[in-house]
Amino acid sequence: MAERLRFDDQKYQRFGPNFTIEFGNWTGDRLGFFTWNDKEEKGQIDVDWFKYDYNGPKG
């Protein structure tokens, strides 16, 4: 998995290393989206494309 971000109308910039989400012990990793904005009251996230494949244990 890899993350990308952009500010306003700039091109998307990749940040952070690739990583694998894995199941382990009693819980697995969890994936989430969030925004952080310390200059205004609210932030925004606009997701154009998202794909999640899961081939681990079933329940």
N, C-alpha and C positions, 0 to 999 in steps of 0.2 A: 504494500500500500504506500502511496505517496501523496503528499498534500501540496496544494497550490493555492495561492491567494492573489488578489489584485486590489489596488486602490483606485477608486473611481473608474476611469476608462482606460487605464493602463493595461499592458499585457499581463497575463497570469505569470506569477513567479513561483517556482518550486521552492519549498523550504523543508528542512528536516530530511533525515535519511529514509530510505525505504524500510518498511518493517512488516512483519508477518503477524497477523492476529491469530492467536492459538488458544485452544482449550486446555485448561490445566487444573488439577486438584478438584475443588468443589465448584469453582466458578471459571468462566472464560473471560477473555477480554471483551470489553464493550466499546462500541463505536458510537460516536455522537458528533453532532455539529453544533457549534455555538459561535457567537460573535462577542467581541469585547470592544467597547468604545468608551473611553474615559473623557471624551470631549463634549459629548451630547448625551441626552437622556436615553436614547435607544440606538441599537445597532441594527444591521440588516444582513441576511444571508440570502444569496440567490444561487440556487443549485441548478445548473443546466443539465447535468448528467451524473448519474450515480448507479453503480452496479455492485451488488454484493452477492458473492457465491459462497455457499456453505455446504461442505461435504463431511461434517463431523457427526457426532452422536445425535440421534433423534430423540430429544426430550429426555 
